[in-house]
Amino acid sequence: MTTPIGCLDDNHSPGIVATMLPSLGFVGGTWADSLTIPLSHGLRAARVTNIRPEPDYVNFRLLVPMLDGQPLTIDPKMVSPRESCHRADHRTPPYFLQPSGPGVHTGKDTGAWWEASLSEPVFPDSLRYLNRRDKWGVRSQQIRVDVQEADGDWTEVYNSASVAYRQQTVERLAAIGGPDFPVWTPQHDEDAVRWHDDAVHAIRAALDYEPNQMSPADWLSVAALIPTRAHSGRTESPLGGNEWRVLAHGLLNQVRRDPRARSGIASFGGVLNTRSSLRRLSEEIKTISERNDSKIHTISRHGVTPLGVLHSQRSEFLAAVKDMLGDLNAAGSRGMLAYGTLLGAVREGRFIEHDDDVDLFYTVVVSESESKDDAINRILNTLELRGWRISKIPKYMNVHVSRPGSPISLDLFPLDLSGSTVQVHMESMHIRQLPSAWFDQSTERTIHGLALPVPAHSEEFLEERYGSSWRIPDPFHDWGWTLVN
């Protein structure tokens, strides 16, 4: 027996709902796949509660008041955050409703919550909620958001476990899926499996026909159909055939809307945990982009990116490298190719096809009157005076540099060679000590016909960094999350 789609209510067991929509409440960790919560009566306070029945965390990236599509400027001194319980290992620095910051990570508890109160009301038109950017965003798929309005009343503005949200998700899916979408509601577990498979098939067909139709809110509904948790103790992916295509459409759609986002691929790290799963997704993305985009796309450790971006813009990248090497010399430093760029130069004499950035080491000479940080800042200040824009990365030693108005970006990694060993970012960005002698002299390697400086002991460094098989191409080496094979 079936019932109309409008009757997806509390009479349906959690198991049936989880089979139909395995990732109900999915929210990504980038601006391109975040959740927008409309507001209309001002804001005095906001509270996020984990509504899972088991003990868990409130653990998300950002909650930002917005006005006309832009973050509302709020003085952090106006904001007083508090939480139900603190982490046992250490307390995350307070977060003050800003468009950047440390995020929120409470202690683990049943009904854990985090709240931010303002000393006076503000008047945004929405809240933008960004989850964690990695697979642990599943912690925040079952949350409730309440706001205290300007008049002091509290209102629930979002609840991913509510019947209303569940129904809204299914109705949005039906609108995307069109006439092939299943307009019936399962009553038994086996019906739920069939409903889910029929729904995914309809969404795939609709997106194959019109790939660009999804808004950010549409994608959150579609993502509810895609598993984000792997089967316990099993290495094979829980994704089925049509789910691969739908996921590829969703990630490509994000990049089309916001190329800076690189897509929220890491949110699916729990089910993209093998090389075979990454290859499968990459092939789906290539297939879609070959049909619909001017550039073929693939996946890299940074997300979805045009295939061979370094090759298609190699003249611009090489020109930027030459300019940077000259400006580093002017700053009293010396630049050399590093990491994937060095690997491509030594192994192939060209940029690696699946790489999407250029890495450079730069030497740091520390005088008696300054610290290492002072010496680095002196070099970076010189680069800024010579027209480079510097973007520092919290927790890491490297910086991104670019020219204003140019899409070309370089990664710079410092080398303080004042001692017998030097701190170097290695696998998964962990810092290790390597012999300074590997870097205190440089030689040249040719990349796309241009001779550029490289460390004199490049092969020793590459083996230490990428392992003894570094001469064999592997697009998934040192991936952004653990791969089980």
Steps between C-alpha positions, in 0.01 A plus 500: 500500500628848415396847609536842334837670527345768720464248786868451588436552870598376846330166433796402285780329693848655518626199305269566205589869495876419521467259206312753291725794588827363647656846539193704595621828644819506293677836508843556346798695624548753217301809413381318187330218693404676822154538654309829479244555778265797434441749784247782522476638855852591606752298698597515867636146535546178305520145634605180320395172663600146405171305500638150449365266771855384578774712663682707239663837436391832361778528248477740207707753311310830485165662583490841332225767505452619140343806336446533126728204433794633702617429858356754742774694678477418872750617760622184678479692827121495458492119495504271806534131409432212739449124469345208685834333573863537398731256326698277732834545321495874448256781454457635149556878493171691517317569175320834456264467199770619258548390133825332606631356821565183700150358467316321780582168667318434827544205730308179436157480661139412429333817377829692486455866405695816416359851530608853413324801658532859380508805725253671266287368213619496140281469191632244247271350238646151545747278681760307299598171661819323384574149621844348545677464166597137554316170548431581866231737381267202552499604866294801407242344271247489783483847649247759604560875476303738724526878497396761750338781307530872565189495724650222715289208372673173413411332168609174340625590152653169390458136604642229275303228683162669478216368287483839328866488393470139392197585290664811357798289392284242322289765328812682378638170370171431320522843332855425379430139400197581289238248382720195567536579870317250728185678624419237762616445855640163616351323799754217533878464488503332159276777363744760636788341307299509178386859562860612556628327186214642291559848641874494426432373147254785435742761635781362286285510186392858574857619564635322192238687298553839669827497701489861623157505659594464869507789747696461826176407679421246227840338550445457874180310420667290231795425727253350750474207256877433498652294785771681697581215740689184398385153601664404830794264446461495120722667242265507202313825444129508591430710190306342214522570127264796475625647828847544349357704215281712726794573733715598202227736378471660843873563540535637147199722556668658802812580300294656220327728751815586697836392348677606821318230696673209322186309614420334831645163400658443843154485658470160329839378621330229703378325184783611269754308704669287232691571182238308303223725632698813413566365151131426454397849605772655284375311193143614564614862532704475180203350314263778607746782437593365155135529402412831662805714581767680304762332720525138609504471879646244736568473872814593689581517869361854491165400348348512152724685258551533123715216371852609417451856623876542529543380142227719355647807675861394515633817335331713765618274786857487371507878458374538860772262622772699320369825647487348848854364481626845406305669778624246757857581396421868552374413849829326588352154456540216251212308343485137384231271366328293769262207552277411203662758274844360583369145451372587153826669403723212616279211390343631181651837410152656512213581732316196632168467318288459813678776696328836533750730668867599494718455810823685577747488788661826607803525724493709817820662626461608863729781616623540857257786563181321394298185562399244239150652487653847452710370211199336333292815540784706353500282188121498468483877549745543213283278281196711586691818407578336168131445426423156644192434712583278800242265656623336819363160601422443870696213660731456200832657400421553132320793339301543179620783276338652194486818297185713551254423223684185391367145551857366520602405856825357637571320829814615684666283769778645721834327563700627798844355423680649801537159671597146400133410451206693358127484573308389192133421441478133407217242469157638594673834572674358808825681579818290507871573526712434190871560436570861412771373264226378265397861433803724559608465138288497187532371148269527200234281343309571182121521518318559169830613351574757774798441732402571861683457832443185706663368820832331430374188678159494334479122464576442869227747595246348259559149636462626856184691411325262258658163581717262301238479223510874428596436137162329440212750446225478766232774487377403848829497690484673838129567459314745721348217704594139576456247218463142619678348198 
